[in-house]
Amino acid sequence: MAEVVLLTEDPPLRGTLRRLAPFLRPHAVPAAVAVVLTLSASLAWVLVAPVFGAITGAVLESDRDRVLVAGLLLLGLAVARTLLSWAGELLLAVVGERVVRGIRERVVDRLAAAPLRFVEAHRGGELLTRSTTEIELLSTFVRSQLPAAVSVLGYLVFAVVVLFAYSWLLALLLLALFVPLSLLVMRSFERAAGSAFTAEATARAAVASAFAETVAAREAIQAAGAEQAWARRFADHTGALLDAIRRTIRALNRLPLAVLVEAITTAALIAAGGMLIAAGRIDIPTVAVFVLTTRTLFDSFNEATGLVGEFQESRVAVARLTDLLAATQPAATRPAATRPAAPAPDRGPAQRPSGPGRLVLDDVGFGYTAGTPVLDGVSVTVEPGERVALVGRTGAGKSTLAKIVAGLYPPDRGRVTVDGSPLDVLAPDVLRHRVALVGQQVHVAAGSVHDNVTLVLGTPGRPEVERAVDALGLRRWIGELGGLDADLGTRGDRLSAGERQVLGLIRAALVAPAVLVLDEATADLDPTTAGLLEGALERIRDATTLVVIAHRPDTVARMDRVVTLDAGRVVTDTGSPTEGAGSALLDHDRSRRPADHPAHGAGGPGR
Ligand SMILES: Nc1ncnc2c1ncn2[C@@H]1O[C@H](COP(=O)(O)OP(=O)(O)OP(=O)(O)O)[C@@H](O)[C@H]1O
């Protein structure tokens, strides 16, 4: 079975900034300007204290001119600080949002292109929270906390410089007490917070998964009267989240110890300052500068401790996001060490983006789990323009084969080629022009018919859509729906499974693939929808090679050839639906219990 790279539940927090670097690099210049502006604002604010000291000195000496000049300077600093910090923080927030946007788009691209195996291996909520909540956290951080962090850093550095300039003795005393004590507080927080924030993020993802599952299962829950059982299941997850949040709060509660550090340092400074004044080693203006600057220093430190918790949360978010990006990195660009150790495929002939649509499956083997093959040595050749029905009872492996032909799963063994090109050498957009799949469940997004059919490769405009609808003979049906602009509801509630497949055929017609695979939704199509689907299939371009996983005799009868699959093997391959065992294995009986399913241990031919 082909290996798949999985998400790490507890991704390492070390080097998170380094992992963000590729997203920051394109914005380096505006980010640097923003940082310089923000730091200049901090400097302007820190310089207020020396100017205030100068005013104190001038007042003591009754020098009115100096008082006036220093007063104007104070005003200038206040205005400069306001303007600089406004511009710097705004620019920093804008740059940060651009970075977040880049990450958000990359995550969505990667998830959309992620191998099915990867998506199936994770709970939906895990992927959802990593691509929504974690990005929101990061966005809040860059919008508000990052600008604050830069200016706080500026205050801290500039305040220390000013303190040294006025009294190196007091400054040394301040640093000797303040730095080790505050480091102790931070260390204690880091120790408690290390895994607490990650545990909380994981628990949040589990709650989101349980919620998504509950909403998806709403019909089954109500039909089975299982509301309480599901509520208990959900309560287990929320209980675990509450425990995780308690741990985070306990960690955050260590940060207010910083106030104690401030009190100890202030007391020591007052005592030492008094002694220095008494000894005549410093004057009153110096004390004024010191008092004001240490205030700025402590305020900045308090703000910094407030940011530390949020910073830790953002670090976890970045670690989980970059882990998602690493796991969904296309195989070709992944570092060799993290690539699955599969043998390099035989690349065969060079990419051929066009060709008549000759589909060859050569000894294809596949299993969802190791040791349980679902397909076993399937070899079929479909000539260009040929129309083949693939039949077989439930669980025979037909839908799986369809997904392999569409390149959604790589086969574990053998290979699939279109016009000689193995699917795995084709670029994704080229592959989609070669083979398209209309699956059993066609997804309909909230929006109009037009919105939905244009969710395809490329950007088809209205005229192309109109042409495709006409070509498939669906003009009347679209009219009955209310036209191309008709709203299909939030989940396409207005359409049956068969009608959704008709939409899927319009999408396919817009892409015009060389090979089209249709996995018929159900054997129980109502006659009107069956007529629509069959009519549209008849009109699909003559040149299109067609493989239909058929559940209905009428569909089979329209095909040139019938291939029958049973327990993952081709058992018959006929020129006509009446020959061989194909029609006998048509999968009508959709209501069979899983226990009767060959893949679940029982067996016996279907009807
Ligand atoms: N995503 C999956 N993960 C694990 N097992 C799967 C998955 N999809 C299908 N299977 C299993 O693979 C086997 C073949 O399923 P598949 O859907 O391909 O059969 P099928 O012939 O198309 O059946 P049906 O006609 O009911 O759609 C079954 O045992 C099924 O339970």
The ligand as an ORCA input file, in Angstrom:
! r2SCAN-3c Opt
* xyz 0 1
  N     -12.290      5.235      1.458
  C     -12.303      3.941      1.772
  N     -11.586      3.484      2.808
  C     -11.566      2.170      3.127
  N     -12.247      1.223      2.452
  C     -12.978      1.620      1.402
  C     -13.044      2.992      1.013
  N     -13.848      3.074     -0.066
  C     -14.268      1.818     -0.344
  N     -13.744      0.952      0.529
  C     -13.920     -0.506      0.539
  O     -13.417     -0.986     -0.707
  C     -14.244     -2.016     -1.208
  C     -14.696     -1.654     -2.608
  O     -15.528     -0.519     -2.515
  P     -16.048      0.216     -3.803
  O     -16.847      1.398     -3.357
  O     -14.956      0.437     -4.740
  O     -17.024     -0.894     -4.408
  P     -18.120     -0.705     -5.504
  O     -18.033     -1.884     -6.374
  O     -18.023      0.605     -6.164
  O     -19.438     -0.745     -4.616
  P     -20.782      0.093     -4.864
  O     -21.374     -0.434     -6.094
  O     -21.580     -0.230     -3.648
  O     -20.382      1.529     -4.944
  C     -15.379     -2.174     -0.216
  O     -15.045     -3.226      0.658
  C     -15.391     -0.866      0.535
  O     -15.858     -1.066      1.843
*
